Amino acid sequence: MSNKKDKELVKLAQGIRRAFKGVKSELNDHLESINQNTSEIQANQGLLAELEVKIDKLSERLDELELVLNPNKAKSLNIKLTPREQEVFMTLYLGKALSLAEIARHLGFTQDMVNMYVFNLVSKGVPVRKELVDDVLVFSLEPEFKELQARRNVLEIDPGIARQLAMHNL
C-alpha cells in the first residue's frame, strides 16, 4: 500500500513540477514582453525630450522674430522695479494664485504695503491676473509672461533677490 501511495506522490509531484514549469515559462514570456515595452518607452521618452528641446529653440526663435517684427514690444518691456516690487513679483512668480494676506505673510510686509506694490506692478505694465477664489481675491502672473521672464529675465530681477526668495519658496 505504501508503494501505491509513493507512486501517487511521485505522479503528483511530477504534475506539480510540470505545472510550475508551465507557469515559469509563461512568466518568462511575460517578463520578456515587459522588457521590450520598457525599452520602447525609454526610446520614446528620449525622442520626446529631443522634441521638447527643439520646440523650446523654435519658441525662442519665434520670440526673436516677434521682437524684430514688433520692436515696440521690446521697448514696452523696459520696466524697472524697486527691490520691494521685485520681492512681490518673485513671490507671485514662484507661487500660484496668492491672496494679499499670503504674500504679506510670506514677505513680512503689511497687506497695505503688498497692495501698493501689486498696484505698482500693474501700473508699470506687469501682467498680474486677479481672480476671486472662494470669496478671496488672489493674484498671479500671466503664464506667457512667466515663460518670457524665465527665458529672458525681461524685468532684470536682481539675482540676490531671486535666490533669496527661491530658497524660501512657498
Backbone as JSON Lines, residues from 0, in Angstrom:
{"i":0,"aa":"M","n":[0.8,-1.18,0.0],"ca":[0.0,0.0,0.0],"c":[0.85,1.25,0.0]}
{"i":1,"aa":"S","n":[1.96,1.2,0.68],"ca":[2.83,2.36,0.72],"c":[3.47,2.56,-0.64]}
{"i":2,"aa":"N","n":[3.67,1.49,-1.4],"ca":[4.19,1.6,-2.76],"c":[3.22,2.36,-3.65]}
{"i":3,"aa":"K","n":[1.95,2.05,-3.47],"ca":[0.92,2.72,-4.27],"c":[0.86,4.21,-3.91]}
{"i":4,"aa":"K","n":[0.96,4.52,-2.63],"ca":[0.96,5.92,-2.17],"c":[2.21,6.63,-2.68]}
{"i":5,"aa":"D","n":[3.35,5.94,-2.66],"ca":[4.59,6.54,-3.15],"c":[4.47,6.88,-4.63]}
{"i":6,"aa":"K","n":[3.88,5.96,-5.4],"ca":[3.71,6.19,-6.84],"c":[2.78,7.37,-7.08]}
{"i":7,"aa":"E","n":[1.72,7.45,-6.27],"ca":[0.78,8.55,-6.42],"c":[1.46,9.88,-6.06]}
{"i":8,"aa":"L","n":[2.28,9.86,-5.01],"ca":[3.01,11.07,-4.62],"c":[4.0,11.5,-5.7]}
{"i":9,"aa":"V","n":[4.71,10.52,-6.28],"ca":[5.66,10.82,-7.34],"c":[4.92,11.4,-8.54]}
{"i":10,"aa":"K","n":[3.78,10.78,-8.88],"ca":[2.98,11.26,-10.02],"c":[2.47,12.68,-9.74]}
{"i":11,"aa":"L","n":[2.01,12.9,-8.53],"ca":[1.53,14.22,-8.13],"c":[2.66,15.25,-8.18]}
{"i":12,"aa":"A","n":[3.83,14.9,-7.67],"ca":[4.99,15.79,-7.68],"c":[5.38,16.13,-9.11]}
{"i":13,"aa":"Q","n":[5.34,15.14,-10.01],"ca":[5.68,15.38,-11.42],"c":[4.66,16.33,-12.05]}
{"i":14,"aa":"G","n":[3.41,16.12,-11.71],"ca":[2.36,17.01,-12.24],"c":[2.54,18.44,-11.75]}
{"i":15,"aa":"I","n":[2.89,18.58,-10.49],"ca":[3.12,19.93,-9.93],"c":[4.33,20.57,-10.59]}
{"i":16,"aa":"R","n":[5.41,19.77,-10.8],"ca":[6.61,20.31,-11.47],"c":[6.27,20.79,-12.88]}
{"i":17,"aa":"R","n":[5.49,19.99,-13.61],"ca":[5.1,20.39,-14.97],"c":[4.29,21.69,-14.93]}
{"i":18,"aa":"A","n":[3.38,21.76,-13.97],"ca":[2.55,22.97,-13.85],"c":[3.41,24.18,-13.54]}
{"i":19,"aa":"F","n":[4.36,24.03,-12.6],"ca":[5.25,25.15,-12.26],"c":[6.14,25.53,-13.44]}
{"i":20,"aa":"K","n":[6.62,24.55,-14.19],"ca":[7.43,24.85,-15.38],"c":[6.61,25.63,-16.4]}
{"i":21,"aa":"G","n":[5.35,25.25,-16.54],"ca":[4.46,25.98,-17.46],"c":[4.25,27.41,-17.0]}
{"i":22,"aa":"V","n":[4.02,27.58,-15.69],"ca":[3.83,28.92,-15.13],"c":[5.11,29.73,-15.28]}
{"i":23,"aa":"K","n":[6.26,29.08,-15.01],"ca":[7.55,29.77,-15.14],"c":[7.77,30.21,-16.58]}
{"i":24,"aa":"S","n":[7.45,29.35,-17.53],"ca":[7.61,29.68,-18.94],"c":[6.72,30.88,-19.33]}
{"i":25,"aa":"E","n":[5.48,30.86,-18.87],"ca":[4.57,31.98,-19.15],"c":[5.07,33.27,-18.51]}
{"i":26,"aa":"L","n":[5.57,33.19,-17.29],"ca":[6.09,34.38,-16.61],"c":[7.33,34.91,-17.31]}
{"i":27,"aa":"N","n":[8.2,34.02,-17.8],"ca":[9.38,34.46,-18.55],"c":[8.98,35.15,-19.84]}
{"i":28,"aa":"D","n":[7.96,34.61,-20.53],"ca":[7.46,35.26,-21.75],"c":[6.91,36.65,-21.42]}
{"i":29,"aa":"H","n":[6.16,36.72,-20.33],"ca":[5.58,37.99,-19.9],"c":[6.69,38.99,-19.55]}
{"i":30,"aa":"L","n":[7.71,38.53,-18.83],"ca":[8.83,39.38,-18.45],"c":[9.56,39.9,-19.69]}
{"i":31,"aa":"E","n":[9.73,39.05,-20.67],"ca":[10.4,39.46,-21.91],"c":[9.6,40.55,-22.63]}
{"i":32,"aa":"S","n":[8.28,40.39,-22.68],"ca":[7.47,41.42,-23.34],"c":[7.48,42.72,-22.54]}
{"i":33,"aa":"I","n":[7.52,42.62,-21.2],"ca":[7.62,43.83,-20.37],"c":[8.94,44.54,-20.66]}
{"i":34,"aa":"N","n":[10.03,43.8,-20.74],"ca":[11.33,44.4,-21.03],"c":[11.34,45.07,-22.4]}
{"i":35,"aa":"Q","n":[10.7,44.44,-23.38],"ca":[10.62,45.06,-24.71],"c":[9.82,46.35,-24.65]}
{"i":36,"aa":"N","n":[8.7,46.33,-23.93],"ca":[7.88,47.54,-23.8],"c":[8.64,48.64,-23.06]}
{"i":37,"aa":"T","n":[9.4,48.26,-22.05],"ca":[10.18,49.23,-21.3],"c":[11.22,49.9,-22.21]}
{"i":38,"aa":"S","n":[11.85,49.11,-23.04],"ca":[12.84,49.66,-23.98],"c":[12.18,50.63,-24.94]}
{"i":39,"aa":"E","n":[11.0,50.27,-25.43],"ca":[10.27,51.16,-26.34],"c":[9.88,52.46,-25.64]}
{"i":40,"aa":"I","n":[9.42,52.34,-24.41],"ca":[9.02,53.53,-23.65],"c":[10.22,54.44,-23.43]}
{"i":41,"aa":"Q","n":[11.37,53.86,-23.07],"ca":[12.57,54.67,-22.85],"c":[13.0,55.35,-24.14]}
{"i":42,"aa":"A","n":[12.91,54.64,-25.26],"ca":[13.27,55.25,-26.55],"c":[12.32,56.4,-26.86]}
{"i":43,"aa":"N","n":[11.03,56.2,-26.6],"ca":[10.05,57.26,-26.86],"c":[10.28,58.47,-25.95]}
{"i":44,"aa":"Q","n":[10.65,58.23,-24.7],"ca":[10.94,59.34,-23.79],"c":[12.15,60.13,-24.29]}
{"i":45,"aa":"G","n":[13.14,59.44,-24.8],"ca":[14.3,60.13,-25.36],"c":[13.91,61.0,-26.54]}
{"i":46,"aa":"L","n":[13.07,60.46,-27.42],"ca":[12.6,61.23,-28.57],"c":[11.77,62.43,-28.13]}
{"i":47,"aa":"L","n":[10.92,62.23,-27.12],"ca":[10.11,63.34,-26.61],"c":[10.99,64.44,-26.01]}
{"i":48,"aa":"A","n":[12.04,64.06,-25.32],"ca":[12.97,65.05,-24.74],"c":[13.64,65.85,-25.86]}
{"i":49,"aa":"E","n":[14.04,65.15,-26.92],"ca":[14.65,65.85,-28.07],"c":[13.66,66.81,-28.7]}
{"i":50,"aa":"L","n":[12.41,66.37,-28.86],"ca":[11.39,67.24,-29.43],"c":[11.15,68.47,-28.55]}
{"i":51,"aa":"E","n":[11.14,68.26,-27.24],"ca":[10.93,69.38,-26.32],"c":[12.03,70.42,-26.46]}
{"i":52,"aa":"V","n":[13.28,69.96,-26.6],"ca":[14.4,70.89,-26.79],"c":[14.22,71.66,-28.09]}
{"i":53,"aa":"K","n":[13.83,70.96,-29.14],"ca":[13.63,71.62,-30.44],"c":[12.48,72.61,-30.38]}
{"i":54,"aa":"I","n":[11.41,72.26,-29.68],"ca":[10.27,73.18,-29.55],"c":[10.69,74.42,-28.77]}
{"i":55,"aa":"D","n":[11.48,74.25,-27.72],"ca":[11.97,75.4,-26.95],"c":[12.81,76.32,-27.83]}
{"i":56,"aa":"K","n":[13.68,75.73,-28.67],"ca":[14.5,76.54,-29.57],"c":[13.63,77.29,-30.57]}
{"i":57,"aa":"L","n":[12.62,76.6,-31.1],"ca":[11.7,77.27,-32.03],"c":[10.96,78.4,-31.35]}
{"i":58,"aa":"S","n":[10.55,78.18,-30.11],"ca":[9.84,79.2,-29.36],"c":[10.73,80.43,-29.17]}
{"i":59,"aa":"E","n":[12.0,80.2,-28.83],"ca":[12.92,81.32,-28.67],"c":[13.11,82.06,-29.98]}
{"i":60,"aa":"R","n":[13.23,81.32,-31.08],"ca":[13.39,81.97,-32.39],"c":[12.15,82.77,-32.76]}
{"i":61,"aa":"L","n":[10.97,82.23,-32.44],"ca":[9.74,82.97,-32.7],"c":[9.69,84.25,-31.88]}
{"i":62,"aa":"D","n":[10.14,84.17,-30.63],"ca":[10.2,85.38,-29.8],"c":[11.12,86.41,-30.42]}
{"i":63,"aa":"E","n":[12.27,85.96,-30.91],"ca":[13.22,86.87,-31.54],"c":[12.61,87.5,-32.79]}
{"i":64,"aa":"L","n":[11.94,86.69,-33.6],"ca":[11.29,87.21,-34.8],"c":[10.21,88.22,-34.44]}
{"i":65,"aa":"E","n":[9.45,87.93,-33.4],"ca":[8.4,88.84,-32.97],"c":[8.99,90.17,-32.54]}
{"i":66,"aa":"L","n":[10.14,90.12,-31.84],"ca":[10.77,91.37,-31.42],"c":[11.32,92.14,-32.61]}
{"i":67,"aa":"V","n":[11.78,91.43,-33.65],"ca":[12.27,92.1,-34.86],"c":[11.11,92.74,-35.61]}
{"i":68,"aa":"L","n":[10.01,91.99,-35.71],"ca":[8.84,92.49,-36.44],"c":[8.07,93.55,-35.67]}
{"i":69,"aa":"N","n":[8.15,93.48,-34.34],"ca":[7.42,94.42,-33.5],"c":[8.37,95.01,-32.46]}
{"i":70,"aa":"P","n":[9.25,95.93,-32.87],"ca":[10.25,96.48,-31.95],"c":[9.63,97.24,-30.77]}
{"i":71,"aa":"N","n":[8.41,97.71,-30.9],"ca":[7.76,98.41,-29.78],"c":[7.55,97.49,-28.6]}
{"i":72,"aa":"K","n":[7.37,96.2,-28.87],"ca":[7.18,95.25,-27.78],"c":[8.44,95.18,-26.92]}
{"i":73,"aa":"A","n":[9.59,95.2,-27.57],"ca":[10.85,95.14,-26.82],"c":[10.99,96.38,-25.93]}
{"i":74,"aa":"K","n":[10.59,97.53,-26.46],"ca":[10.69,98.75,-25.67],"c":[9.69,98.76,-24.52]}
{"i":75,"aa":"S","n":[8.52,98.16,-24.75],"ca":[7.5,98.18,-23.71],"c":[7.9,97.3,-22.52]}
{"i":76,"aa":"L","n":[8.88,96.42,-22.71],"ca":[9.33,95.57,-21.6],"c":[10.43,96.24,-20.78]}
{"i":77,"aa":"N","n":[10.73,97.47,-21.07],"ca":[11.76,98.2,-20.33],"c":[11.15,98.69,-19.02]}
{"i":78,"aa":"I","n":[10.89,97.75,-18.12],"ca":[10.24,98.04,-16.85],"c":[11.29,97.94,-15.75]}
{"i":79,"aa":"K","n":[11.37,98.96,-14.93],"ca":[12.3,98.96,-13.8],"c":[11.5,98.82,-12.51]}
{"i":80,"aa":"L","n":[11.84,97.81,-11.72],"ca":[11.15,97.58,-10.45],"c":[12.08,97.9,-9.28]}
{"i":81,"aa":"T","n":[11.49,98.42,-8.22],"ca":[12.25,98.64,-6.99],"c":[12.54,97.28,-6.36]}
{"i":82,"aa":"P","n":[13.48,97.22,-5.43],"ca":[13.75,95.94,-4.77],"c":[12.51,95.32,-4.11]}
{"i":83,"aa":"R","n":[11.68,96.14,-3.47],"ca":[10.47,95.61,-2.83],"c":[9.48,95.09,-3.87]}
{"i":84,"aa":"E","n":[9.35,95.83,-4.97],"ca":[8.47,95.36,-6.06],"c":[9.0,94.05,-6.64]}
{"i":85,"aa":"Q","n":[10.33,93.93,-6.72],"ca":[10.92,92.69,-7.2],"c":[10.59,91.53,-6.26]}
{"i":86,"aa":"E","n":[10.6,91.79,-4.96],"ca":[10.26,90.73,-3.99],"c":[8.81,90.28,-4.16]}
{"i":87,"aa":"V","n":[7.91,91.23,-4.33],"ca":[6.49,90.89,-4.54],"c":[6.35,90.14,-5.87]}
{"i":88,"aa":"F","n":[7.02,90.64,-6.9],"ca":[6.96,89.96,-8.2],"c":[7.45,88.53,-8.08]}
{"i":89,"aa":"M","n":[8.6,88.32,-7.44],"ca":[9.17,86.97,-7.33],"c":[8.26,86.06,-6.5]}
{"i":90,"aa":"T","n":[7.58,86.61,-5.51],"ca":[6.63,85.8,-4.74],"c":[5.5,85.33,-5.63]}
{"i":91,"aa":"L","n":[5.0,86.22,-6.48],"ca":[3.97,85.83,-7.45],"c":[4.52,84.86,-8.48]}
{"i":92,"aa":"Y","n":[5.75,85.09,-8.89],"ca":[6.4,84.26,-9.92],"c":[6.6,82.84,-9.42]}
{"i":93,"aa":"L","n":[7.02,82.7,-8.16],"ca":[7.32,81.39,-7.6],"c":[6.07,80.69,-7.06]}
{"i":94,"aa":"G","n":[5.05,81.46,-6.74],"ca":[3.85,80.86,-6.16],"c":[2.78,80.63,-7.2]}
{"i":95,"aa":"K","n":[1.64,80.21,-6.7],"ca":[0.47,80.04,-7.56],"c":[-0.39,81.27,-7.32]}
{"i":96,"aa":"A","n":[-1.68,81.11,-7.31],"ca":[-2.57,82.24,-7.03],"c":[-2.53,82.51,-5.52]}
{"i":97,"aa":"L","n":[-2.13,83.73,-5.16],"ca":[-1.95,84.08,-3.75],"c":[-2.78,85.31,-3.39]}
{"i":98,"aa":"S","n":[-3.28,85.32,-2.17],"ca":[-4.01,86.49,-1.69],"c":[-2.99,87.51,-1.17]}
{"i":99,"aa":"L","n":[-3.48,88.73,-0.94],"ca":[-2.61,89.77,-0.37],"c":[-2.08,89.31,0.99]}
{"i":100,"aa":"A","n":[-2.93,88.66,1.77],"ca":[-2.52,88.21,3.11],"c":[-1.4,87.17,3.01]}
{"i":101,"aa":"E","n":[-1.51,86.25,2.04],"ca":[-0.48,85.22,1.88],"c":[0.84,85.83,1.44]}
{"i":102,"aa":"I","n":[0.78,86.78,0.52],"ca":[2.0,87.46,0.06],"c":[2.63,88.23,1.22]}
{"i":103,"aa":"A","n":[1.79,88.95,1.96],"ca":[2.28,89.74,3.09],"c":[2.93,88.85,4.14]}
{"i":104,"aa":"R","n":[2.29,87.72,4.45],"ca":[2.84,86.8,5.44],"c":[4.18,86.24,4.97]}
{"i":105,"aa":"H","n":[4.26,85.9,3.69],"ca":[5.49,85.32,3.15],"c":[6.66,86.31,3.19]}
{"i":106,"aa":"L","n":[6.36,87.59,2.91],"ca":[7.42,88.59,2.83],"c":[7.62,89.37,4.13]}
{"i":107,"aa":"G","n":[6.68,89.24,5.06],"ca":[6.78,90.01,6.29],"c":[6.37,91.46,6.1]}
{"i":108,"aa":"F","n":[5.52,91.72,5.11],"ca":[5.0,93.06,4.84],"c":[3.58,93.14,5.38]}
{"i":109,"aa":"T","n":[3.07,94.38,5.44],"ca":[1.65,94.53,5.75],"c":[0.86,94.32,4.46]}
{"i":110,"aa":"Q","n":[-0.43,94.05,4.6],"ca":[-1.27,93.87,3.42],"c":[-1.36,95.16,2.61]}
{"i":111,"aa":"D","n":[-1.35,96.3,3.31],"ca":[-1.4,97.59,2.6],"c":[-0.16,97.78,1.74]}
{"i":112,"aa":"M","n":[0.99,97.4,2.28],"ca":[2.23,97.51,1.5],"c":[2.16,96.62,0.27]}
{"i":113,"aa":"V","n":[1.72,95.39,0.46],"ca":[1.62,94.45,-0.66],"c":[0.64,94.99,-1.7]}
{"i":114,"aa":"N","n":[-0.48,95.51,-1.24],"ca":[-1.47,96.08,-2.15],"c":[-0.85,97.2,-2.99]}
{"i":115,"aa":"M","n":[-0.07,98.06,-2.34],"ca":[0.59,99.15,-3.06],"c":[1.6,98.61,-4.08]}
{"i":116,"aa":"Y","n":[2.39,97.59,-3.69],"ca":[3.39,97.03,-4.61],"c":[2.72,96.32,-5.79]}
{"i":117,"aa":"V","n":[1.64,95.63,-5.53],"ca":[0.92,94.97,-6.63],"c":[0.35,96.03,-7.58]}
{"i":118,"aa":"F","n":[-0.21,97.1,-7.01],"ca":[-0.71,98.2,-7.83],"c":[0.42,98.79,-8.68]}
{"i":119,"aa":"N","n":[1.6,98.96,-8.08],"ca":[2.76,99.49,-8.82],"c":[3.15,98.55,-9.96]}
{"i":120,"aa":"L","n":[3.15,97.24,-9.7],"ca":[3.49,96.28,-10.74],"c":[2.53,96.41,-11.92]}
{"i":121,"aa":"V","n":[1.24,96.48,-11.62],"ca":[0.23,96.61,-12.68],"c":[0.41,97.93,-13.41]}
{"i":122,"aa":"S","n":[0.67,99.01,-12.66],"ca":[0.86,100.33,-13.28],"c":[2.06,100.35,-14.22]}
{"i":123,"aa":"K","n":[3.07,99.55,-13.9],"ca":[4.28,99.52,-14.72],"c":[4.16,98.54,-15.89]}
{"i":124,"aa":"G","n":[3.01,97.88,-16.0],"ca":[2.79,97.0,-17.15],"c":[3.05,95.52,-16.92]}
{"i":125,"aa":"V","n":[3.28,95.13,-15.67],"ca":[3.46,93.7,-15.38],"c":[2.07,93.06,-15.39]}
{"i":126,"aa":"P","n":[1.88,92.02,-16.21],"ca":[0.54,91.42,-16.32],"c":[0.18,90.54,-15.13]}
{"i":127,"aa":"V","n":[-0.41,91.18,-14.13],"ca":[-0.85,90.48,-12.92],"c":[-2.33,90.14,-13.09]}
{"i":128,"aa":"R","n":[-2.66,88.87,-12.91],"ca":[-4.06,88.43,-13.0],"c":[-4.7,88.5,-11.62]}
{"i":129,"aa":"K","n":[-5.97,88.9,-11.61],"ca":[-6.74,88.94,-10.37],"c":[-7.93,88.02,-10.54]}
{"i":130,"aa":"E","n":[-8.15,87.15,-9.56],"ca":[-9.29,86.24,-9.61],"c":[-9.94,86.17,-8.23]}
{"i":131,"aa":"L","n":[-11.21,85.89,-8.22],"ca":[-11.92,85.68,-6.97],"c":[-12.07,84.17,-6.77]}
{"i":132,"aa":"V","n":[-11.42,83.64,-5.74],"ca":[-11.47,82.21,-5.44],"c":[-12.01,82.05,-4.02]}
{"i":133,"aa":"D","n":[-13.16,81.41,-3.92],"ca":[-13.8,81.22,-2.61],"c":[-13.94,82.55,-1.86]}
{"i":134,"aa":"D","n":[-14.41,83.55,-2.55],"ca":[-14.63,84.89,-1.99],"c":[-13.35,85.58,-1.53]}
{"i":135,"aa":"V","n":[-12.19,85.14,-2.03],"ca":[-10.92,85.77,-1.7],"c":[-10.26,86.21,-3.0]}
{"i":136,"aa":"L","n":[-9.82,87.46,-3.05],"ca":[-9.13,87.96,-4.23],"c":[-7.69,87.44,-4.22]}
{"i":137,"aa":"V","n":[-7.32,86.72,-5.29],"ca":[-5.97,86.18,-5.39],"c":[-5.29,86.75,-6.64]}
{"i":138,"aa":"F","n":[-3.97,86.79,-6.57],"ca":[-3.17,87.36,-7.63],"c":[-2.21,86.31,-8.18]}
{"i":139,"aa":"S","n":[-1.95,86.39,-9.48],"ca":[-0.98,85.51,-10.12],"c":[-0.45,86.22,-11.35]}
{"i":140,"aa":"L","n":[0.55,85.65,-11.96],"ca":[1.11,86.23,-13.18],"c":[0.55,85.51,-14.39]}
{"i":141,"aa":"E","n":[0.45,86.24,-15.5],"ca":[0.04,85.61,-16.76],"c":[1.08,84.55,-17.12]}
{"i":142,"aa":"P","n":[0.66,83.33,-17.46],"ca":[1.61,82.24,-17.77],"c":[2.59,82.59,-18.89]}
{"i":143,"aa":"E","n":[2.12,83.29,-19.92],"ca":[3.02,83.65,-21.02],"c":[4.12,84.59,-20.55]}
{"i":144,"aa":"F","n":[3.76,85.51,-19.67],"ca":[4.76,86.44,-19.16],"c":[5.74,85.71,-18.25]}
{"i":145,"aa":"K","n":[5.25,84.75,-17.47],"ca":[6.13,83.95,-16.62],"c":[7.17,83.23,-17.48]}
{"i":146,"aa":"E","n":[6.72,82.66,-18.61],"ca":[7.64,81.97,-19.51],"c":[8.66,82.94,-20.09]}
{"i":147,"aa":"L","n":[8.2,84.11,-20.51],"ca":[9.1,85.12,-21.07],"c":[10.12,85.56,-20.02]}
{"i":148,"aa":"Q","n":[9.67,85.77,-18.79],"ca":[10.57,86.15,-17.7],"c":[11.59,85.05,-17.44]}
{"i":149,"aa":"A","n":[11.13,83.8,-17.48],"ca":[12.03,82.67,-17.23],"c":[13.11,82.59,-18.31]}
{"i":150,"aa":"R","n":[12.73,82.87,-19.54],"ca":[13.7,82.76,-20.65],"c":[14.61,83.96,-20.77]}
{"i":151,"aa":"R","n":[14.09,85.16,-20.51],"ca":[14.85,86.37,-20.83],"c":[15.11,87.32,-19.67]}
{"i":152,"aa":"N","n":[14.55,87.06,-18.51],"ca":[14.66,87.97,-17.37],"c":[14.38,89.41,-17.81]}
{"i":153,"aa":"V","n":[13.22,89.59,-18.46],"ca":[12.88,90.9,-19.03],"c":[12.76,91.98,-17.98]}
{"i":154,"aa":"L","n":[12.47,91.61,-16.73],"ca":[12.36,92.62,-15.67],"c":[13.68,92.86,-14.97]}
{"i":155,"aa":"E","n":[14.7,92.15,-15.38],"ca":[16.04,92.29,-14.8],"c":[15.98,92.19,-13.27]}
{"i":156,"aa":"I","n":[15.38,91.09,-12.81],"ca":[15.27,90.84,-11.36],"c":[16.66,90.61,-10.8]}
{"i":157,"aa":"D","n":[16.95,91.25,-9.69],"ca":[18.24,91.11,-9.02],"c":[18.45,89.64,-8.65]}
{"i":158,"aa":"P","n":[19.57,89.03,-9.06],"ca":[19.81,87.62,-8.76],"c":[19.79,87.3,-7.26]}
{"i":159,"aa":"G","n":[20.24,88.24,-6.44],"ca":[20.23,88.02,-4.99],"c":[18.81,87.9,-4.45]}
{"i":160,"aa":"I","n":[17.93,88.77,-4.93],"ca":[16.53,88.72,-4.5],"c":[15.9,87.42,-4.99]}
{"i":161,"aa":"A","n":[16.16,87.08,-6.25],"ca":[15.59,85.85,-6.82],"c":[16.05,84.64,-6.03]}
{"i":162,"aa":"R","n":[17.34,84.58,-5.72],"ca":[17.91,83.45,-5.0],"c":[17.32,83.37,-3.59]}
{"i":163,"aa":"Q","n":[17.25,84.51,-2.91],"ca":[16.72,84.54,-1.54],"c":[15.28,84.05,-1.5]}
{"i":164,"aa":"L","n":[14.45,84.51,-2.42],"ca":[13.05,84.1,-2.41],"c":[12.87,82.68,-2.91]}
{"i":165,"aa":"A","n":[13.71,82.24,-3.82],"ca":[13.62,80.85,-4.3],"c":[13.94,79.88,-3.17]}
{"i":166,"aa":"M","n":[14.89,80.27,-2.3],"ca":[15.25,79.41,-1.17],"c":[14.11,79.3,-0.15]}
{"i":167,"aa":"H","n":[13.33,80.36,-0.03],"ca":[12.22,80.39,0.91],"c":[10.89,80.26,0.17]}
{"i":168,"aa":"N","n":[10.91,79.46,-0.9],"ca":[9.74,79.29,-1.75],"c":[8.53,78.85,-0.94]}
{"i":169,"aa":"L","n":[7.38,79.27,-1.43],"ca":[6.1,78.98,-0.75],"c":[5.92,77.51,-0.55]}
